[in-house]
Structures are given as structure tokens and as C-alpha cells.
Amino acid sequence: MSTEAAINDRREILGWTMYDWANSAFSTTVVTTFLGPYLLALAQAAADDVTGLYYIGPYGVQPAAIFPFCVSLSVILQVFFLPILGTIADYTHLKKRMMMGFAYTGAAATVLIFFVEGDLVLLGGLLFIIANLSFGAAIVFYNAFLPDIASPDRRDDVSSKGFALGYLGGGILLLINLFMVQTMENTGLAVRLSLASAGLWWIVFTVLFPQRRLKQRAPVRHLPAGENIITHGIRQIARTARELLRKYPSTAQYLLAYLIYNDGIQTVIAVSTSFAADEIEGVDTSILVLLVLMIQFVAFGGALAFGYLARRIGAKRSIMISLVIWSGVVIFAFAFLYELWQLWVLGFVLALVLGGSQALSRSLFSQMIPANHEAEYFGFYEVSERGTSWIGPMVFALAVQLTGQQRIAIVSLIIFFLLGLFLLSRVNVKKAIVDAGHDPSGVVL
């Protein structure tokens, strides 16, 4: 364990950014591309011939609603676990160890999805819930390393490079998966191999880079006498919430804005491929893979471009520009998206803002939280990013359940972007940085 690890160390920064390369294969291959349509196909094959519903016990469920429901359940569980894990990490020297443990658990569950076929829809949903819960837990500790490894003036750039490498790594694996889907006669086997490959990719590059290069710092905070780490972690959640509202109101305002607009972003990511497959004629698995592949490589450049933009006009203004574009994407998808060529145009525009909005949101938040509380506050941040993003998928799933149409559900997402944009415009970034005890002079406001 390192107690005096240097900041802005190029080797450690590379190790940190490469975790985005490692885990983004899960987001790209599993969440965005293959698992939703795959579980949909399995559920449709096992559905009742008369009602068209997939029965879980006595309850009939629309096959298209199963995957969004699994997404919602996995992130509801994160609401309870992630803040506790973040608090524990601040009081121990286990931040790196816990990050690695959850990464390997999520990757192993992803590999096991290979064995999901036939009527094993619920097993596939369970493995996904475990993998997505572990993915979110590992991200809490990963994000909390950002203030450890990068000075305030470097964080927008480092965070953007992490997202850029994530899109590039996810895109490369997706290119390999595309080759398998197009060349193998057994498409189902090709999809299962692609899903398992995301878990293997996650494990291998986690071992090669963050496992070897990230340095654990000694905890600065210590447990009060007579308390154990679990009970104190549970109590600290309420204390952190009160402290956030009382001492850091501008940070709380930002977190609320982020909670809302990121809910829209995460919902678009989770349901985009199933929406395209269901609503646009002629979209099959190969086209979906090509589309997501294009998005990955364009998003690589988009994340770097928004990092450059933030250095010129500030992270807040850059995020606001991205939210205006997100709003346009949703409106276009609802009102005009009927042809395949339109899907490609929309995917290109979405890719430009995808990485930038998320990368800058992370780095901006890191400026607004007090030193030595990073994991604790990033636990709350991850609840906003993952744990509270169940609302959008749940609304989407319920709309599909009630109407049988995914296009109607997309209408609600415009509210997330417009309300998030309004709330973000009201955040005083300079005050938030000063309140957290940091010097804002090196930050473009």
C-alpha cells in the first residue's frame, strides 16, 4: 500500500483510464447491443401462443419489458449498496481491493451468460443483475481514484481520456463480435460467445492495467471509538446527506441536476437497440452491431472534443450544450425516425455527445466534493448515475407494458433533458468549489 503516491503520475493515470477500456465492453456488448435483443428473442420463443406474454409464475409480462425491468431492479439494488460501499472505502485501505473484487465478480457473471439459452430467460436476467450491480459498485471506487491521481486542472482531460479509451476498447471488441456474428452459421452461439467475450475482456485488461498500476492511498479518516465499519457506514449515509444539503448546497443542486439528465442518458443507452429493432423495419442483429460500432468510434473523438471544449468554455457550459443536443435526439427519434438511414444519422449525432456529457459530469463533480471524502461522495454520485437511473427504464418498461409500443415511451425522455438543463443552469460552480475547500483559480468556469 502506498501512503505517499504521487499525483499526475503518467503510469498510474494510464492504469486508471484503461479500466474504462476494460469495463466498457460490458456496457457496449452486453447492455447496449446483444443482451436486450437476445433475452427478447428467448422470451418471445417461450411466450404463450395465445396472449403473446412470457409468464413468470402466474404473471404475464411483455417480452420487450423483461430487459428494462432487469435494468431497473439492478440499479434499485445499487441505491442501497453503493453509498455504504463508498463510506467504507474512505475509512479503510480497501478502495483498490474492493474495486478489483467487484470488477472480477461482474466479469465472471458476464462470462456465465454464455450458458443462457432455451427457456433460461430468468437465469439470464439474474446474471445480468449481478453483473450490473457489480459494475456500478466497482465504478464507485474507480471514480473515487480520480482526485487521487489528477490535480484539479487535469481532471477534465483525464476523465475525458478515460471515456475515450472506453469507447475505443468497447468498439474494438464489438468489431470482433461483429465478425463472429456475420461469419458463424449459428447466430445464437455467436451472440453467446460475444456476451462471454465481454466478461473475459473485462477480466484481462483489469488485471493488466488497474490491478498493476493503481496505488492504494492510506485512509485519512478513522473510525470513531466503539463503531465497526458496517454500522458506521450505514449511519454515515444519513450524515453525508445532511452534510451535503447543509454545507455544500451548490454541490447538492448539481447532483440533483445530474440525477435527472443522466437518467435520460442511461435510459437511451439501455433501450436504444431494442427500440431500433422493434420500431424500424429491416434492422437486424448485424445492423445493430454496426450501428453501435460506429457510435463507439465516433464517441471516442466526441469525448476528446468535449474535453477540449471544456478547457475553453468550462465543463458546465459544455455539458449544457450536450443536453440541448440530447433533447434534439429524443425529439427526432419520436417524430421522424422511421428509415434506416435516419438511424445512422441519429446515431452519429448521439455519439458526439455521449462520452463528453458523462466524462465532464464526473470531472466537474470531483471539483465540488471535500478532500478525503471522495469514495463517500462518489457513492452518492453513482447512486445518481446508476442507482436512480431505474426511473427512466421503469417508465419505459411500463409504457411498453401498457401500450405495446416503444415509440410512445421515448416521449417521456425529453423531460429528463430539459429539466436537467434548467437545474444545471442554476448551479454556481465557483461557490461549490470554494465551499468544498478547493481553489477555483485553476478551473475554467
Residue pairs with C-beta under 8 A, 6 or more apart in sequence:
1 93
1 215
1 216
1 217
1 218
2 215
2 216
2 217
2 218
3 217
3 218
5 12
5 148
5 215
5 217
6 12
7 148
7 149
7 150
7 151
8 149
8 150
8 151
8 154
9 149
11 213
12 149
12 213
12 214
12 215
13 149
13 150
13 158
14 209
14 213
15 209
15 210
15 212
15 213
15 214
16 142
16 145
16 146
16 149
16 158
16 162
16 210
16 213
16 214
17 158
17 161
17 162
17 165
18 165
18 169
18 205
18 208
18 209
18 210
19 103
19 142
19 162
19 205
19 206
19 209
19 210
20 162
20 163
20 165
20 166
20 169
21 165
21 166
21 168
21 169
21 170
21 205
21 209
22 103
22 169
22 201
22 202
22 204
22 205
22 206
22 209
22 210
23 103
23 106
23 135
23 138
23 139
23 166
23 202
23 206
24 166
24 167
24 169
24 170
25 169
25 170
25 173
25 174
25 197
25 198
25 201
25 202
26 106
26 107
26 110
26 131
26 135
26 198
26 199
26 202
27 135
27 166
27 170
27 269
28 170
28 171
28 173
28 174
28 198
28 292
28 296
29 170
29 173
29 174
29 177
29 194
29 195
29 197
29 198
30 110
30 113
30 128
30 131
30 195
30 198
31 71
31 132
31 269
31 270
32 269
32 270
32 272
32 273
32 292
33 174
33 177
33 194
33 273
33 288
33 289
33 292
34 177
34 191
34 194
34 195
34 285
35 67
35 113
35 124
35 128
35 195
36 67
36 270
36 271
36 273
36 274
37 273
37 274
37 277
37 285
37 288
38 124
38 191
38 192
38 195
39 66
39 67
39 70
39 121
39 124
39 125
40 63
40 64
40 66
40 67
40 274
40 277
42 116
42 117
42 118
42 119
42 120
42 121
42 124
43 54
43 61
43 63
43 66
43 121
44 54
44 63
46 54
46 118
46 119
46 121
47 53
47 54
47 63
48 54
48 55
48 60
51 60
52 62
52 63
53 60
53 61
53 62
53 63
54 60
54 61
54 62
54 63
54 66
54 121
55 61
56 122
61 69
61 401
62 400
62 401
62 404
64 274
64 278
64 400
64 406
65 397
65 398
65 400
65 401
66 121
66 125
67 125
67 128
67 270
67 274
68 270
68 271
68 393
68 394
68 396
68 397
68 400
69 125
69 393
69 394
69 397
70 125
70 128
70 129
71 132
71 270
71 390
71 393
72 390
72 393
72 394
72 397
73 129
73 390
74 128
74 129
74 132
74 133
74 136
75 132
75 136
75 386
75 387
75 388
75 389
75 390
75 393
76 387
76 390
77 129
77 133
78 133
78 136
78 137
78 382
78 383
78 386
78 387
79 383
79 387
79 388
79 390
81 133
81 137
82 136
82 137
82 140
82 379
82 382
82 383
82 386
82 387
83 237
83 240
83 376
83 379
83 380
83 383
84 230
84 233
84 234
84 237
84 379
85 98
85 137
85 140
85 141
85 233
85 375
85 379
86 140
86 141
86 144
86 375
86 376
86 377
86 378
86 379
86 380
86 382
87 232
87 233
87 236
87 237
87 240
87 375
87 376
87 379
88 94
88 98
88 229
88 230
88 233
88 375
89 95
89 98
89 140
89 141
89 144
89 375
89 376
90 219
90 221
90 372
90 373
90 374
90 375
90 376
91 219
91 221
91 222
91 223
91 229
91 232
91 233
92 219
92 229
93 216
93 217
93 218
93 219
95 141
95 144
95 145
95 216
95 217
95 375
96 141
96 145
96 214
96 215
96 216
97 216
98 137
98 138
98 141
99 138
99 141
99 142
99 145
99 210
99 214
100 138
100 206
100 210
100 211
102 134
102 135
102 137
102 138
102 141
103 134
103 138
103 202
103 203
103 206
103 210
104 203
104 206
105 130
105 134
106 130
106 131
106 132
106 133
106 134
106 135
106 138
106 199
106 202
107 131
107 199
107 200
107 202
107 203
107 206
108 199
108 203
109 127
109 128
109 130
109 131
109 134
109 199
110 127
110 131
110 195
110 196
110 198
110 199
110 202
111 196
111 199
111 200
111 203
112 127
112 196
112 199
113 124
113 127
113 128
113 131
113 192
113 195
113 196
113 199
114 192
114 193
114 195
114 196
115 123
115 192
116 123
116 124
116 127
116 192
117 188
117 192
131 199
132 386
135 386
136 382
136 385
136 386
136 387
139 382
139 385
139 386
140 375
140 378
140 379
140 381
140 382
141 375
141 378
142 210
143 362
143 366
143 374
143 378
143 381
143 382
144 374
144 375
144 378
145 214
145 374
146 155
146 158
146 159
146 362
146 363
146 366
146 374
147 155
147 366
147 369
147 371
147 374
148 217
148 374
149 158
149 214
150 158
150 159
151 442
152 367
152 438
152 439
152 442
152 443
153 442
153 443
155 363
155 366
155 367
156 307
156 310
156 311
156 315
156 359
156 360
156 363
156 364
157 307
157 311
158 363
159 307
159 359
159 360
159 362
159 363
159 366
160 303
160 304
160 306
160 307
160 310
160 355
160 356
160 359
160 360
160 363
161 303
161 304
161 307
162 359
163 299
163 303
163 355
163 356
163 358
163 359
164 299
164 300
164 301
164 303
164 304
164 307
164 355
164 359
165 300
166 355
167 296
167 297
167 299
167 300
167 303
167 354
167 355
168 296
168 297
168 300
169 201
169 205
170 296
171 293
171 296
171 297
171 300
173 197
173 198
173 201
174 289
174 292
174 293
174 296
175 293
176 197
177 190
177 193
177 194
177 197
177 289
178 286
178 289
178 290
178 293
180 190
180 193
180 194
181 187
181 190
181 191
181 194
181 285
181 286
181 289
182 286
184 190
184 193
187 285
191 285
220 372
221 372
221 373
223 229
223 232
224 232
227 235
236 376
240 373
240 376
240 377
240 380
241 380
244 251
244 252
244 255
244 377
244 380
245 252
247 435
248 368
248 369
248 370
248 432
248 435
248 436
249 435
250 368
250 427
250 428
250 429
250 431
250 432
250 435
251 365
251 368
251 369
251 432
251 435
251 436
253 423
253 426
253 427
253 432
254 364
254 365
254 368
254 424
254 427
254 429
254 432
255 365
255 380
255 381
255 384
256 423
257 420
257 423
257 424
257 426
257 427
258 361
258 365
258 381
258 384
258 385
258 420
258 424
259 384
259 388
260 416
260 419
260 420
260 423
261 323
261 326
261 357
261 416
261 417
261 419
261 420
261 421
261 424
262 358
262 361
262 384
262 385
262 389
262 420
263 388
263 389
263 391
263 392
263 416
264 326
264 330
264 392
264 413
264 414
264 415
264 416
264 417
264 420
265 326
265 354
265 357
265 358
266 385
266 386
266 389
266 392
266 393
267 389
267 392
267 393
267 395
267 396
267 413
267 416
268 326
268 329
268 330
268 350
268 413
269 354
270 392
270 393
271 393
271 396
271 406
271 409
273 288
273 291
273 292
274 406
275 333
275 406
275 407
275 410
276 283
276 288
276 291
276 343
277 283
277 284
277 288
278 406
279 337
279 406
279 407
280 337
280 338
280 339
280 340
280 343
281 340
282 340
283 340
283 343
287 340
291 343
291 344
291 347
294 344
294 347
294 348
294 351
295 347
295 348
295 350
295 351
295 354
296 351
297 351
298 348
298 351
298 352
299 351
299 352
299 354
299 355
300 355
301 352
302 351
302 352
302 353
302 354
302 355
302 356
303 354
303 355
303 356
303 359
305 352
305 356
306 318
306 322
306 353
306 355
306 356
306 357
306 359
306 360
307 356
307 359
307 360
309 318
309 321
309 356
310 318
310 360
310 363
310 444
311 444
312 444
313 444
314 429
314 443
314 444
314 445
315 360
315 361
315 363
315 364
315 429
315 444
316 364
316 424
316 427
316 429
316 445
318 356
318 360
319 356
319 357
319 360
319 361
319 364
319 424
320 421
320 424
320 425
322 353
322 356
322 357
322 360
323 357
323 417
323 420
323 421
323 424
324 421
325 349
325 352
325 353
326 353
326 357
326 417
327 414
327 417
327 418
327 421
328 349
329 346
329 349
329 350
329 353
330 410
330 413
330 414
330 417
331 414
332 342
332 346
333 346
333 410
334 407
334 410
334 411
334 414
336 342
337 343
337 346
362 381
364 429
365 377
365 378
365 381
366 374
367 429
367 432
367 433
367 436
367 438
367 440
367 443
368 429
368 432
368 433
368 435
368 436
369 377
369 378
369 436
370 377
370 436
370 437
371 436
371 437
371 438
392 412
392 413
392 416
395 409
395 412
396 406
396 409
396 410
396 412
399 405
399 406
399 408
399 409
399 412
400 406
400 409
403 409
429 440
429 443
429 445
430 440
430 445
433 439
433 440
433 443
434 440
